Amino acid sequence: MNLLKQIFTWWNRQTIGTMILTFFSGKLKGIDEFGNKYYESKSGRRWVIYKETVEASNIPPNWHNWIHFTNNKLSVASQKKHSWEKRHVSNLTGTNRAYRPKK
């Protein structure tokens, strides 16, 4: 059943096309704290394979910069966190944990 989901849907991790692309031309560049895997091809194309639900807001800010070619450095592990920084949280809209202002 999982294989059928990968063949016919894009929201269940990776499609069969992405699986083939990753196998033949993808070089693993790193894994973030959520288990998402980041790849790059020889031509410079970059992509992510999500550990769970395919949701763009699941990418932490430092990997977002890398995947969008804002920053080419991969020194993610040594990146210093400031005391005022909060832990990354993906978009919670439409869930029970979404922000709802009190009246």
Biopython code that builds the backbone (N, CA, C, O; Angstrom):
import numpy as np
from Bio.PDB.StructureBuilder import StructureBuilder

atoms = [
    (1, "MET", "N", (0.820, -1.198, 0.000)),
    (1, "MET", "CA", (0.000, 0.000, 0.000)),
    (1, "MET", "C", (0.866, 1.264, 0.000)),
    (1, "MET", "O", (0.533, 2.244, -0.667)),
    (2, "ASN", "N", (1.964, 1.244, 0.739)),
    (2, "ASN", "CA", (2.851, 2.397, 0.792)),
    (2, "ASN", "C", (3.457, 2.701, -0.579)),
    (2, "ASN", "O", (3.612, 3.866, -0.943)),
    (3, "LEU", "N", (3.798, 1.664, -1.337)),
    (3, "LEU", "CA", (4.346, 1.850, -2.678)),
    (3, "LEU", "C", (3.318, 2.510, -3.596)),
    (3, "LEU", "O", (3.676, 3.378, -4.393)),
    (4, "LEU", "N", (2.061, 2.117, -3.499)),
    (4, "LEU", "CA", (1.010, 2.733, -4.308)),
    (4, "LEU", "C", (0.843, 4.209, -3.964)),
    (4, "LEU", "O", (0.615, 5.030, -4.853)),
    (5, "LYS", "N", (0.952, 4.548, -2.693)),
    (5, "LYS", "CA", (0.868, 5.954, -2.295)),
    (5, "LYS", "C", (2.008, 6.752, -2.915)),
    (5, "LYS", "O", (1.803, 7.879, -3.365)),
    (6, "GLN", "N", (3.206, 6.177, -2.941)),
    (6, "GLN", "CA", (4.345, 6.885, -3.518)),
    (6, "GLN", "C", (4.215, 7.041, -5.027)),
    (6, "GLN", "O", (4.675, 8.038, -5.584)),
    (7, "ILE", "N", (3.603, 6.084, -5.691)),
    (7, "ILE", "CA", (3.451, 6.162, -7.142)),
    (7, "ILE", "C", (2.412, 7.205, -7.534)),
    (7, "ILE", "O", (2.626, 7.973, -8.473)),
    (8, "PHE", "N", (1.282, 7.237, -6.818)),
    (8, "PHE", "CA", (0.152, 8.047, -7.259)),
    (8, "PHE", "C", (-0.057, 9.352, -6.503)),
    (8, "PHE", "O", (-0.930, 10.132, -6.883)),
    (9, "THR", "N", (0.704, 9.619, -5.456)),
    (9, "THR", "CA", (0.524, 10.868, -4.708)),
    (9, "THR", "C", (1.863, 11.538, -4.472)),
    (9, "THR", "O", (2.899, 10.873, -4.432)),
    (10, "TRP", "N", (1.844, 12.851, -4.318)),
    (10, "TRP", "CA", (3.069, 13.588, -4.033)),
    (10, "TRP", "C", (3.143, 13.979, -2.567)),
    (10, "TRP", "O", (4.217, 14.359, -2.099)),
    (11, "TRP", "N", (2.054, 13.902, -1.831)),
    (11, "TRP", "CA", (2.044, 14.355, -0.439)),
    (11, "TRP", "C", (2.449, 13.266, 0.556)),
    (11, "TRP", "O", (2.440, 13.510, 1.762)),
    (12, "ASN", "N", (2.798, 12.089, 0.083)),
    (12, "ASN", "CA", (3.294, 11.017, 0.947)),
    (12, "ASN", "C", (4.781, 10.804, 0.692)),
    (12, "ASN", "O", (5.174, 9.866, 0.000)),
    (13, "ARG", "N", (5.587, 11.668, 1.249)),
    (13, "ARG", "CA", (7.051, 11.636, 1.165)),
    (13, "ARG", "C", (7.546, 11.947, -0.240)),
    (13, "ARG", "O", (7.619, 13.125, -0.591)),
    (14, "GLN", "N", (7.885, 10.977, -1.051)),
    (14, "GLN", "CA", (8.458, 11.248, -2.370)),
    (14, "GLN", "C", (7.738, 10.441, -3.446)),
    (14, "GLN", "O", (7.220, 9.354, -3.191)),
    (15, "THR", "N", (7.718, 10.998, -4.645)),
    (15, "THR", "CA", (7.118, 10.281, -5.766)),
    (15, "THR", "C", (8.137, 9.308, -6.342)),
    (15, "THR", "O", (9.310, 9.329, -5.970)),
    (16, "ILE", "N", (7.686, 8.469, -7.237)),
    (16, "ILE", "CA", (8.582, 7.495, -7.861)),
    (16, "ILE", "C", (9.649, 8.213, -8.698)),
    (16, "ILE", "O", (10.788, 7.754, -8.783)),
    (17, "GLY", "N", (9.273, 9.343, -9.316)),
    (17, "GLY", "CA", (10.236, 10.125, -10.094)),
    (17, "GLY", "C", (11.333, 10.716, -9.223)),
    (17, "GLY", "O", (12.505, 10.707, -9.599)),
    (18, "THR", "N", (10.953, 11.227, -8.064)),
    (18, "THR", "CA", (11.939, 11.764, -7.130)),
    (18, "THR", "C", (12.830, 10.659, -6.592)),
    (18, "THR", "O", (14.022, 10.870, -6.371)),
    (19, "MET", "N", (12.261, 9.491, -6.383)),
    (19, "MET", "CA", (13.039, 8.353, -5.900)),
    (19, "MET", "C", (14.117, 7.964, -6.925)),
    (19, "MET", "O", (15.259, 7.687, -6.560)),
    (20, "ILE", "N", (13.740, 7.949, -8.198)),
    (20, "ILE", "CA", (14.689, 7.603, -9.265)),
    (20, "ILE", "C", (15.760, 8.682, -9.394)),
    (20, "ILE", "O", (16.946, 8.370, -9.499)),
    (21, "LEU", "N", (15.342, 9.964, -9.386)),
    (21, "LEU", "CA", (16.287, 11.077, -9.463)),
    (21, "LEU", "C", (17.283, 11.022, -8.307)),
    (21, "LEU", "O", (18.483, 11.209, -8.505)),
    (22, "THR", "N", (16.785, 10.768, -7.115)),
    (22, "THR", "CA", (17.646, 10.709, -5.934)),
    (22, "THR", "C", (18.629, 9.555, -6.031)),
    (22, "THR", "O", (19.796, 9.701, -5.669)),
    (23, "PHE", "N", (18.172, 8.418, -6.514)),
    (23, "PHE", "CA", (19.034, 7.242, -6.611)),
    (23, "PHE", "C", (20.174, 7.453, -7.601)),
    (23, "PHE", "O", (21.320, 7.105, -7.317)),
    (24, "PHE", "N", (19.860, 8.022, -8.762)),
    (24, "PHE", "CA", (20.864, 8.141, -9.814)),
    (24, "PHE", "C", (21.725, 9.400, -9.727)),
    (24, "PHE", "O", (22.913, 9.346, -10.046)),
    (25, "SER", "N", (21.162, 10.528, -9.304)),
    (25, "SER", "CA", (21.966, 11.750, -9.350)),
    (25, "SER", "C", (21.975, 12.548, -8.055)),
    (25, "SER", "O", (22.545, 13.639, -8.016)),
    (26, "GLY", "N", (21.366, 12.043, -7.007)),
    (26, "GLY", "CA", (21.330, 12.797, -5.760)),
    (26, "GLY", "C", (22.489, 12.481, -4.839)),
    (26, "GLY", "O", (22.833, 11.320, -4.619)),
    (27, "LYS", "N", (23.082, 13.528, -4.307)),
    (27, "LYS", "CA", (24.134, 13.370, -3.307)),
    (27, "LYS", "C", (23.597, 13.946, -1.998)),
    (27, "LYS", "O", (23.233, 15.120, -1.928)),
    (28, "LEU", "N", (23.553, 13.112, -0.971)),
    (28, "LEU", "CA", (23.032, 13.541, 0.328)),
    (28, "LEU", "C", (23.928, 14.627, 0.902)),
    (28, "LEU", "O", (25.133, 14.431, 1.064)),
    (29, "LYS", "N", (23.328, 15.778, 1.209)),
    (29, "LYS", "CA", (24.082, 16.898, 1.765)),
    (29, "LYS", "C", (23.906, 17.024, 3.269)),
    (29, "LYS", "O", (24.752, 17.606, 3.948)),
    (30, "GLY", "N", (22.814, 16.483, 3.791)),
    (30, "GLY", "CA", (22.614, 16.563, 5.233)),
    (30, "GLY", "C", (21.212, 16.183, 5.643)),
    (30, "GLY", "O", (20.308, 16.040, 4.819)),
    (31, "ILE", "N", (21.059, 16.023, 6.948)),
    (31, "ILE", "CA", (19.770, 15.688, 7.551)),
    (31, "ILE", "C", (19.532, 16.687, 8.674)),
    (31, "ILE", "O", (20.415, 16.913, 9.501)),
    (32, "ASP", "N", (18.343, 17.288, 8.710)),
    (32, "ASP", "CA", (18.052, 18.261, 9.760)),
    (32, "ASP", "C", (17.540, 17.576, 11.025)),
    (32, "ASP", "O", (17.452, 16.350, 11.088)),
    (33, "GLU", "N", (17.207, 18.381, 12.027)),
    (33, "GLU", "CA", (16.779, 17.836, 13.316)),
    (33, "GLU", "C", (15.426, 17.135, 13.261)),
    (33, "GLU", "O", (15.063, 16.427, 14.200)),
    (34, "PHE", "N", (14.676, 17.320, 12.177)),
    (34, "PHE", "CA", (13.380, 16.663, 12.025)),
    (34, "PHE", "C", (13.471, 15.377, 11.214)),
    (34, "PHE", "O", (12.475, 14.667, 11.074)),
    (35, "GLY", "N", (14.640, 15.068, 10.683)),
    (35, "GLY", "CA", (14.829, 13.857, 9.892)),
    (35, "GLY", "C", (14.650, 14.054, 8.401)),
    (35, "GLY", "O", (14.716, 13.083, 7.647)),
    (36, "ASN", "N", (14.425, 15.286, 7.949)),
    (36, "ASN", "CA", (14.326, 15.573, 6.519)),
    (36, "ASN", "C", (15.708, 15.445, 5.891)),
    (36, "ASN", "O", (16.706, 15.850, 6.488)),
    (37, "LYS", "N", (15.766, 14.879, 4.679)),
    (37, "LYS", "CA", (17.041, 14.669, 3.997)),
    (37, "LYS", "C", (17.164, 15.636, 2.826)),
    (37, "LYS", "O", (16.218, 15.824, 2.061)),
    (38, "TYR", "N", (18.338, 16.249, 2.696)),
    (38, "TYR", "CA", (18.590, 17.259, 1.676)),
    (38, "TYR", "C", (19.605, 16.737, 0.675)),
    (38, "TYR", "O", (20.649, 16.200, 1.044)),
    (39, "TYR", "N", (19.273, 16.907, -0.615)),
    (39, "TYR", "CA", (20.097, 16.370, -1.694)),
    (39, "TYR", "C", (20.462, 17.467, -2.678)),
    (39, "TYR", "O", (19.798, 18.499, -2.771)),
    (40, "GLU", "N", (21.550, 17.209, -3.418)),
    (40, "GLU", "CA", (21.967, 18.101, -4.494)),
    (40, "GLU", "C", (22.502, 17.252, -5.635)),
    (40, "GLU", "O", (23.196, 16.261, -5.410)),
    (41, "SER", "N", (22.175, 17.648, -6.871)),
    (41, "SER", "CA", (22.686, 16.937, -8.045)),
    (41, "SER", "C", (23.974, 17.602, -8.513)),
    (41, "SER", "O", (24.345, 18.668, -8.022)),
    (42, "LYS", "N", (24.650, 16.970, -9.462)),
    (42, "LYS", "CA", (25.889, 17.540, -10.008)),
    (42, "LYS", "C", (25.630, 18.860, -10.717)),
    (42, "LYS", "O", (26.497, 19.734, -10.752)),
    (43, "SER", "N", (24.434, 19.004, -11.282)),
    (43, "SER", "CA", (24.095, 20.239, -11.986)),
    (43, "SER", "C", (23.725, 21.374, -11.030)),
    (43, "SER", "O", (23.559, 22.514, -11.462)),
    (44, "GLY", "N", (23.594, 21.075, -9.746)),
    (44, "GLY", "CA", (23.296, 22.108, -8.761)),
    (44, "GLY", "C", (21.859, 22.131, -8.289)),
    (44, "GLY", "O", (21.508, 22.946, -7.435)),
    (45, "ARG", "N", (21.024, 21.269, -8.816)),
    (45, "ARG", "CA", (19.625, 21.221, -8.398)),
    (45, "ARG", "C", (19.549, 20.693, -6.964)),
    (45, "ARG", "O", (20.246, 19.739, -6.616)),
    (46, "ARG", "N", (18.713, 21.306, -6.140)),
    (46, "ARG", "CA", (18.574, 20.914, -4.740)),
    (46, "ARG", "C", (17.135, 20.525, -4.435)),
    (46, "ARG", "O", (16.194, 21.110, -4.973)),
    (47, "TRP", "N", (16.974, 19.530, -3.564)),
    (47, "TRP", "CA", (15.637, 19.110, -3.153)),
    (47, "TRP", "C", (15.684, 18.473, -1.781)),
    (47, "TRP", "O", (16.747, 18.124, -1.268)),
    (48, "VAL", "N", (14.502, 18.331, -1.200)),
    (48, "VAL", "CA", (14.367, 17.760, 0.141)),
    (48, "VAL", "C", (13.394, 16.593, 0.080)),
    (48, "VAL", "O", (12.404, 16.635, -0.650)),
    (49, "ILE", "N", (13.682, 15.560, 0.846)),
    (49, "ILE", "CA", (12.747, 14.454, 1.029)),
    (49, "ILE", "C", (12.327, 14.499, 2.485)),
    (49, "ILE", "O", (13.135, 14.278, 3.388)),
    (50, "TYR", "N", (11.051, 14.788, 2.701)),
    (50, "TYR", "CA", (10.527, 14.961, 4.048)),
    (50, "TYR", "C", (10.402, 13.624, 4.763)),
    (50, "TYR", "O", (10.107, 12.601, 4.145)),
    (51, "LYS", "N", (10.629, 13.644, 6.066)),
    (51, "LYS", "CA", (10.513, 12.420, 6.849)),
    (51, "LYS", "C", (9.050, 12.023, 6.997)),
    (51, "LYS", "O", (8.707, 10.842, 6.927)),
    (52, "GLU", "N", (8.195, 13.012, 7.202)),
    (52, "GLU", "CA", (6.776, 12.731, 7.402)),
    (52, "GLU", "C", (5.955, 13.442, 6.335)),
    (52, "GLU", "O", (6.178, 13.241, 5.141)),
    (53, "THR", "N", (5.026, 14.257, 6.751)),
    (53, "THR", "CA", (4.136, 14.954, 5.835)),
    (53, "THR", "C", (4.905, 15.972, 4.997)),
    (53, "THR", "O", (5.767, 16.689, 5.504)),
    (54, "VAL", "N", (4.580, 16.021, 3.712)),
    (54, "VAL", "CA", (5.203, 16.998, 2.818)),
    (54, "VAL", "C", (4.581, 18.356, 3.113)),
    (54, "VAL", "O", (3.434, 18.620, 2.753)),
    (55, "GLU", "N", (5.343, 19.202, 3.764)),
    (55, "GLU", "CA", (4.896, 20.535, 4.160)),
    (55, "GLU", "C", (6.116, 21.448, 4.134)),
    (55, "GLU", "O", (7.083, 21.222, 4.862)),
    (56, "ALA", "N", (6.068, 22.476, 3.296)),
    (56, "ALA", "CA", (7.230, 23.349, 3.110)),
    (56, "ALA", "C", (7.676, 24.028, 4.396)),
    (56, "ALA", "O", (8.858, 24.340, 4.547)),
    (57, "SER", "N", (6.759, 24.263, 5.323)),
    (57, "SER", "CA", (7.149, 24.926, 6.569)),
    (57, "SER", "C", (7.864, 23.979, 7.531)),
    (57, "SER", "O", (8.255, 24.397, 8.621)),
    (58, "ASN", "N", (8.042, 22.716, 7.154)),
    (58, "ASN", "CA", (8.807, 21.775, 7.978)),
    (58, "ASN", "C", (10.309, 21.966, 7.824)),
    (58, "ASN", "O", (11.082, 21.322, 8.533)),
    (59, "ILE", "N", (10.735, 22.830, 6.920)),
    (59, "ILE", "CA", (12.162, 23.076, 6.710)),
    (59, "ILE", "C", (12.625, 24.164, 7.679)),
    (59, "ILE", "O", (12.072, 25.263, 7.675)),
    (60, "PRO", "N", (13.634, 23.875, 8.510)),
    (60, "PRO", "CA", (14.168, 24.897, 9.420)),
    (60, "PRO", "C", (14.811, 26.051, 8.642)),
    (60, "PRO", "O", (15.195, 25.872, 7.486)),
    (61, "PRO", "N", (14.932, 27.232, 9.259)),
    (61, "PRO", "CA", (15.444, 28.415, 8.551)),
    (61, "PRO", "C", (16.815, 28.232, 7.904)),
    (61, "PRO", "O", (17.026, 28.692, 6.782)),
    (62, "ASN", "N", (17.751, 27.569, 8.586)),
    (62, "ASN", "CA", (19.086, 27.421, 7.998)),
    (62, "ASN", "C", (19.058, 26.554, 6.743)),
    (62, "ASN", "O", (19.780, 26.839, 5.787)),
    (63, "TRP", "N", (18.242, 25.504, 6.726)),
    (63, "TRP", "CA", (18.121, 24.673, 5.522)),
    (63, "TRP", "C", (17.290, 25.381, 4.459)),
    (63, "TRP", "O", (17.508, 25.159, 3.268)),
    (64, "HIS", "N", (16.349, 26.221, 4.858)),
    (64, "HIS", "CA", (15.576, 27.005, 3.896)),
    (64, "HIS", "C", (16.514, 27.908, 3.103)),
    (64, "HIS", "O", (16.377, 28.039, 1.887)),
    (65, "ASN", "N", (17.463, 28.527, 3.792)),
    (65, "ASN", "CA", (18.448, 29.376, 3.106)),
    (65, "ASN", "C", (19.277, 28.576, 2.121)),
    (65, "ASN", "O", (19.560, 29.048, 1.019)),
    (66, "TRP", "N", (19.668, 27.377, 2.502)),
    (66, "TRP", "CA", (20.493, 26.548, 1.614)),
    (66, "TRP", "C", (19.710, 26.091, 0.387)),
    (66, "TRP", "O", (20.209, 26.187, -0.734)),
    (67, "ILE", "N", (18.497, 25.596, 0.586)),
    (67, "ILE", "CA", (17.730, 25.023, -0.529)),
    (67, "ILE", "C", (17.299, 26.095, -1.531)),
    (67, "ILE", "O", (17.055, 25.791, -2.699)),
    (68, "HIS", "N", (17.204, 27.363, -1.073)),
    (68, "HIS", "CA", (16.831, 28.465, -1.960)),
    (68, "HIS", "C", (18.040, 29.267, -2.436)),
    (68, "HIS", "O", (17.885, 30.382, -2.935)),
    (69, "PHE", "N", (19.245, 28.708, -2.285)),
    (69, "PHE", "CA", (20.489, 29.302, -2.772)),
    (69, "PHE", "C", (20.791, 30.661, -2.143)),
    (69, "PHE", "O", (21.519, 31.461, -2.731)),
    (70, "THR", "N", (20.248, 30.932, -0.967)),
    (70, "THR", "CA", (20.573, 32.161, -0.253)),
    (70, "THR", "C", (21.939, 32.046, 0.399)),
    (70, "THR", "O", (22.703, 33.010, 0.454)),
    (71, "ASN", "N", (22.236, 30.842, 0.895)),
    (71, "ASN", "CA", (23.508, 30.572, 1.552)),
    (71, "ASN", "C", (23.974, 29.192, 1.115)),
    (71, "ASN", "O", (23.219, 28.225, 1.213)),
    (72, "ASN", "N", (25.196, 29.088, 0.639)),
    (72, "ASN", "CA", (25.711, 27.800, 0.177)),
    (72, "ASN", "C", (26.489, 27.048, 1.244)),
    (72, "ASN", "O", (26.961, 25.938, 0.999)),
    (73, "LYS", "N", (26.627, 27.637, 2.422)),
    (73, "LYS", "CA", (27.368, 26.987, 3.499)),
    (73, "LYS", "C", (26.520, 25.896, 4.134)),
    (73, "LYS", "O", (25.309, 26.043, 4.296)),
    (74, "LEU", "N", (27.176, 24.805, 4.488)),
    (74, "LEU", "CA", (26.480, 23.697, 5.137)),
    (74, "LEU", "C", (26.953, 23.501, 6.572)),
    (74, "LEU", "O", (26.893, 22.387, 7.092)),
    (75, "SER", "N", (27.413, 24.543, 7.207)),
    (75, "SER", "CA", (27.894, 24.447, 8.581)),
    (75, "SER", "C", (26.723, 24.506, 9.558)),
    (75, "SER", "O", (26.714, 25.316, 10.484)),
    (76, "VAL", "N", (25.751, 23.653, 9.342)),
    (76, "VAL", "CA", (24.522, 23.666, 10.128)),
    (76, "VAL", "C", (24.777, 23.227, 11.562)),
    (76, "VAL", "O", (24.232, 23.815, 12.497)),
    (77, "ALA", "N", (25.601, 22.198, 11.744)),
    (77, "ALA", "CA", (25.837, 21.655, 13.080)),
    (77, "ALA", "C", (26.551, 22.659, 13.978)),
    (77, "ALA", "O", (26.322, 22.685, 15.187)),
    (78, "SER", "N", (27.413, 23.483, 13.392)),
    (78, "SER", "CA", (28.186, 24.422, 14.198)),
    (78, "SER", "C", (27.514, 25.785, 14.323)),
    (78, "SER", "O", (28.090, 26.702, 14.909)),
    (79, "GLN", "N", (26.322, 25.930, 13.790)),
    (79, "GLN", "CA", (25.648, 27.210, 13.828)),
    (79, "GLN", "C", (25.208, 27.531, 15.255)),
    (79, "GLN", "O", (24.514, 26.740, 15.894)),
    (80, "LYS", "N", (25.614, 28.687, 15.740)),
    (80, "LYS", "CA", (25.329, 29.073, 17.116)),
    (80, "LYS", "C", (23.890, 29.561, 17.238)),
    (80, "LYS", "O", (23.429, 30.377, 16.440)),
    (81, "LYS", "N", (23.195, 29.054, 18.238)),
    (81, "LYS", "CA", (21.835, 29.509, 18.524)),
    (81, "LYS", "C", (21.908, 30.625, 19.559)),
    (81, "LYS", "O", (22.640, 30.520, 20.543)),
    (82, "HIS", "N", (21.162, 31.674, 19.337)),
    (82, "HIS", "CA", (21.105, 32.777, 20.283)),
    (82, "HIS", "C", (20.104, 32.457, 21.389)),
    (82, "HIS", "O", (19.207, 31.635, 21.199)),
    (83, "SER", "N", (20.255, 33.096, 22.525)),
    (83, "SER", "CA", (19.374, 32.819, 23.662)),
    (83, "SER", "C", (17.930, 33.231, 23.382)),
    (83, "SER", "O", (17.007, 32.676, 23.976)),
    (84, "TRP", "N", (17.724, 34.192, 22.490)),
    (84, "TRP", "CA", (16.386, 34.672, 22.201)),
    (84, "TRP", "C", (15.686, 33.872, 21.099)),
    (84, "TRP", "O", (14.500, 34.086, 20.846)),
    (85, "GLU", "N", (16.397, 32.959, 20.443)),
    (85, "GLU", "CA", (15.803, 32.174, 19.360)),
    (85, "GLU", "C", (14.918, 31.054, 19.903)),
    (85, "GLU", "O", (15.277, 30.370, 20.861)),
    (86, "LYS", "N", (13.770, 30.882, 19.281)),
    (86, "LYS", "CA", (12.875, 29.783, 19.630)),
    (86, "LYS", "C", (13.126, 28.608, 18.698)),
    (86, "LYS", "O", (13.682, 28.768, 17.611)),
    (87, "ARG", "N", (12.715, 27.440, 19.134)),
    (87, "ARG", "CA", (12.823, 26.238, 18.311)),
    (87, "ARG", "C", (11.854, 26.360, 17.130)),
    (87, "ARG", "O", (10.753, 26.888, 17.282)),
    (88, "HIS", "N", (12.264, 25.872, 15.958)),
    (88, "HIS", "CA", (11.428, 25.954, 14.760)),
    (88, "HIS", "C", (10.155, 25.128, 14.927)),
    (88, "HIS", "O", (10.202, 23.984, 15.380)),
    (89, "VAL", "N", (9.029, 25.713, 14.559)),
    (89, "VAL", "CA", (7.738, 25.027, 14.572)),
    (89, "VAL", "C", (7.133, 25.189, 13.188)),
    (89, "VAL", "O", (7.087, 26.297, 12.653)),
    (90, "SER", "N", (6.672, 24.095, 12.609)),
    (90, "SER", "CA", (6.064, 24.186, 11.281)),
    (90, "SER", "C", (4.682, 24.824, 11.375)),
    (90, "SER", "O", (4.148, 25.008, 12.469)),
    (91, "ASN", "N", (4.116, 25.156, 10.237)),
    (91, "ASN", "CA", (2.822, 25.814, 10.162)),
    (91, "ASN", "C", (1.739, 24.939, 10.786)),
    (91, "ASN", "O", (1.555, 23.792, 10.378)),
    (92, "LEU", "N", (1.028, 25.470, 11.765)),
    (92, "LEU", "CA", (0.005, 24.706, 12.480)),
    (92, "LEU", "C", (-1.414, 25.079, 12.057)),
    (92, "LEU", "O", (-2.374, 24.647, 12.695)),
    (93, "THR", "N", (-1.564, 25.862, 11.007)),
    (93, "THR", "CA", (-2.883, 26.258, 10.534)),
    (93, "THR", "C", (-3.720, 25.034, 10.190)),
    (93, "THR", "O", (-3.249, 24.118, 9.515)),
    (94, "GLY", "N", (-4.957, 25.024, 10.655)),
    (94, "GLY", "CA", (-5.860, 23.910, 10.376)),
    (94, "GLY", "C", (-5.728, 22.752, 11.343)),
    (94, "GLY", "O", (-6.366, 21.717, 11.156)),
    (95, "THR", "N", (-4.916, 22.907, 12.370)),
    (95, "THR", "CA", (-4.762, 21.855, 13.373)),
    (95, "THR", "C", (-5.326, 22.331, 14.707)),
    (95, "THR", "O", (-5.701, 23.495, 14.850)),
    (96, "ASN", "N", (-5.383, 21.444, 15.663)),
    (96, "ASN", "CA", (-5.861, 21.816, 16.998)),
    (96, "ASN", "C", (-4.889, 22.740, 17.720)),
    (96, "ASN", "O", (-5.278, 23.442, 18.654)),
    (97, "ARG", "N", (-3.637, 22.745, 17.299)),
    (97, "ARG", "CA", (-2.620, 23.572, 17.946)),
    (97, "ARG", "C", (-2.438, 24.926, 17.266)),
    (97, "ARG", "O", (-1.499, 25.652, 17.593)),
    (98, "ALA", "N", (-3.309, 25.280, 16.333)),
    (98, "ALA", "CA", (-3.211, 26.559, 15.635)),
    (98, "ALA", "C", (-3.495, 27.712, 16.597)),
    (98, "ALA", "O", (-4.229, 27.551, 17.572)),
    (99, "TYR", "N", (-2.911, 28.867, 16.315)),
    (99, "TYR", "CA", (-3.118, 30.048, 17.151)),
    (99, "TYR", "C", (-4.528, 30.580, 16.949)),
    (99, "TYR", "O", (-4.975, 30.790, 15.821)),
    (100, "ARG", "N", (-5.213, 30.790, 18.051)),
    (100, "ARG", "CA", (-6.555, 31.372, 18.027)),
    (100, "ARG", "C", (-6.597, 32.492, 19.062)),
    (100, "ARG", "O", (-6.551, 32.227, 20.263)),
    (101, "PRO", "N", (-6.682, 33.729, 18.610)),
    (101, "PRO", "CA", (-6.699, 34.836, 19.576)),
    (101, "PRO", "C", (-7.959, 34.800, 20.435)),
    (101, "PRO", "O", (-9.036, 34.425, 19.972)),
    (102, "LYS", "N", (-7.799, 35.197, 21.689)),
    (102, "LYS", "CA", (-8.940, 35.222, 22.612)),
    (102, "LYS", "C", (-9.707, 36.508, 22.405)),
    (102, "LYS", "O", (-9.121, 37.557, 22.138)),
    (103, "LYS", "N", (-11.018, 36.423, 22.530)),
    (103, "LYS", "CA", (-11.866, 37.617, 22.344)),
    (103, "LYS", "C", (-11.962, 38.408, 23.614)),
    (103, "LYS", "O", (-12.630, 39.441, 23.648)),
]
sb = StructureBuilder()
sb.init_structure("model")
sb.init_model(0)
sb.init_chain("A")
sb.init_seg("    ")
for serial, (resi, resn, name, xyz) in enumerate(atoms, 1):
    if name == "N":
        sb.init_residue(resn, " ", resi, " ")
    sb.init_atom(name, np.array(xyz, "f"), 0.0, 1.0, " ", f" {name:<3s}", serial, name[0])
structure = sb.get_structure()
